[in-house]
Structures are given as C-alpha cells and as structure tokens.
C-alpha cells in the first residue's frame, strides 16, 4: 500500500464546504452533519454488503456511498441534483483520495429512471421533506428496488396520533423544506434522535427518524 501523504490530503480537502464527515486515510473532513445522525445511519446500513448493489439518493459528499463500498458492495451508485449549496466537488475529491469506484451522477430523485439496473439497498437520507411530491419519489424508488430489497429512509418528522403528511407554510420553515410525515406509536423499526440544526432554528419539537422498508 502506498504511503499516505497527510499534507496532500489536507490540501485537497481544504477550501471545500463539506456537509459530511468523511475519514480519508485518517484525515476527517470538516462536515457539519451531527454525530447522532452519522451514528444511526452507519449502524442501520448492513455491516456486510458483499454482492449487493446500492443506490445513494441525495449523496452530497458521499459519506454513505463510500461506507457502502467499504463494506463490500458490488456496485455503488450515488446521485444528487447538486442544487443550492450542494456541489459535486466534495464527492469527486473524496472519490479520488479514496480510490473509489463508486459511480456519481448529477440527477435528482425524479430522474433515477435514467439509471441502469435495480438495487438491493437504497439510501434516501435527508431528502424526502425537500420534495413537493414525495409520494411520487417513493414510487420511483420502489420501482428501482430488487425483490426483497430494502429502502433506508431518514428525514424530518412531526409527532402525531395518525399517519399523515404535513405541508408546511412558507413562514414556518426554511425555503427548501416542504413537508414532514408524522411518526405514531408503534411505527416499525423507527428510531428518533435529536438534531442540533433543528434546535438552532427554534424548532425544538422537530425530530428526525430512520426506518427500513422492505420491498
């Protein structure tokens, strides 16, 4: 194995606005994703993905793309619309430094039908509540899952006694957030964790959840 040049890594990752904290040969990118979010999603992903095909929707810098690859996935595809603060620069830099073979496509969730093949695991982290029509996106995702495949979903939720999708008024939240689903008692495999970004935005009642859905 070639000797790791820490200084070179530090130079290449500097100047990039990172969202994810990615360990690149011992040098961790200065991302803003919270530790609870990173821990739960990492734990939710299979420890052994050997022989599996994985799609990471809304991959941003690719933290979970590269994690899936490191856990043995046969094929890993990352897509992101790269709008607003999201650019492909972080992903491409990390891919180069990690010598990754992951595919990266600038596509949003509504364009995933352009991808070849179907997938054993699909990650849909931090995306659905940014969509005006998440139901349509979930149908497209279902069509991309192999029989027996699993969707790992994470996103904004509200407390409630009945399942429904709450549409936010523009003055309630930041401009890119459109909706939040309710999580009621007994939701299968749902877990919650505090998100400090939500706390800072004076929406302390907002939570995030993650759940696995099998086709």
N, C-alpha and C positions, 0 to 999 in steps of 0.2 A: 504494500500500500504506500502510495506517495506521501511524503511528509506534508502535513497540513501547514499552510502559511497563514497564521492567525492575522497578521498585519494585512495581508492581501484581502482576506475575508472582511475584516473591519472596514477597509477602504471601499470595497464593493457594496457593502450594505449601508454605508453612511449616505446621508442625503435622500434616503427613501423614506416616505411616510408609511410606516408599517402598521398594519392592523393586528396581524398575528405575531405571536412569539414563536419563532422557529429556531430550533437548535441546529446550527450549521457547524458541525465538527467542533462543538464546544463553545461556539460564539452564538449568543442568542439575540435575535433581532428585537428591537425595542418596540414591540407591539403594545396596543392598549387593550387587547382582549383580557377580560378578567380571569383570574385564576380558577374560580368555581366553574365558569363556562368551559374553559380549556380542559379541566379535570373530568367533568362529567362526559363531555363528548369523546374524549380519549378513552374513557372507561367503557362507553357504550359501543364503541367500534370493536369488532372481533379482534382478539389478540392474534389469531391466525387466519389470514385471508388467502392462503395458498390456493391457487386455481380459480380465484374469484375475480370477476370483472366489476369495477367500481366506478361510479359517476359521482362527482362532487359538484353540486349546483351552487353557484354563488361562491366560488372558491376563494376569491380575493387573492391573498398572498400564497395560498396553497398549503397551509399547515396540515389540514386533514387529508389532502391529496397525497402529500409526501409521507404522512403517517401510514396511510393505507398501503403505499408502495413498500415502506419499510417492514410492514407486516406480511409481505409476501404476495400481494395481489398480482394477478397475472396481467391485467390491463387496468390502468387508472386514467380516467378522462376528467379533466376539470373544465368547467365552463363558467363564464362571468360576462355580464353585459358591459363591464368596465365603464360605468357611468358615474358622474359626480366625482367623489374622491377616489374611486376605485380605478386603478390603472394596472396594466399587466407588468409593470416594471419590477415590482417585488417578486411576483411569481417567477418571472424569467431569470431574475438574479439568483433566487434560491435554487431553481432548477439547475442552473449552470453549476453552482457551487456544490450541489449535492450529487451531480452527475445523474440526475433523474431522467427516466424515460417516459414520464407522465406526459400525456397529451394536454394541450391547452388550446381552447377555442374561445374567441370573443363572441359569445352567444348568450342571450338571456333565456330564461326558462321556457318562454313561448316558442323558442327556435330549436329546442332539443330534438325535434323530429329530423333535423339535418344530420344527426349523429348516426353512425353505423352501429348496428347491434343492439343488444339488450344487456341488462346488468343484474348482478346478484345482490349488490348493495348500492343504494343511492343515498347520498347525504344531502339534506335540504336544511342547512343550518342558517338561521337568521335571515330568511328570505321571504317567507310567505306573507308576513304582515306589511311588506313593502309593495305588495301587488294589489291592484284594484279588483282582480278576479282570481283569487287563489284557488277556487274550485276547478277552474279550467286547467290551471297549472298542475294540480294534483291528478287530474285525469290523464294529462300527458305523461306525468311521472309514472302512473300506473301502467301505461302502455309501454314504458321503457324497462319495467321490471320483468325479470325472468320468472317463470312459475316457481313459487317458493322464495322469491327474492324479498329483501327487506328494505323498507324506507326508514331512515333515521331522520326524524323531524325535530327541529328545535326552533322556538320562537316566542314571541310575546303572547301573554295570556291575561285574561281577567278572571276574577272569581265569579262564580255564578251557580245557580241551582239547576239550570237547564243548559244543554249544549246549544250554543248559537254563535254567530259571527257578528261581532260588534263593529260597526263602521264609525270611525272617529270623525268628529267635526274638525275642520282645519285648525281652529284655535286651540284644540286640545293637545295636539302633539306636533312633533317636527314635520315638515312638509312631505317627507318620503314615507311616512307611516300612515297606512290607510285603515287597518283593521286589527282586531285581536279576537281569537277564539276564547270561549270560556272553558275552564277545566273544572269539572264537577267531581265530587267524591266518587271514588271507585274507577276512575279512568285507568285503563290497563296500562301498566308499565310507565306511567307518567311520574316524573320527578321534577321538583322545583329547586331553584337556587336564586339567591338574591343577586341582583345585577347592579353594581355601583353606578353605572352610567344612568340607569333609570332613577336611582336615588338622587343623583345630582340634578336631574331635570324636574325635581319636585313631584315625581310620580311614584312615590314610595310604594304604592299599592300594586304597581306593575311588577309582574314576575315573568320569568322565563321557564319554559318546560322543555323536556325532551322525551320522546317516546318512539318506540319501534313499531312499525306496522308491516305485517307480512302479507304478501300477495297470496 
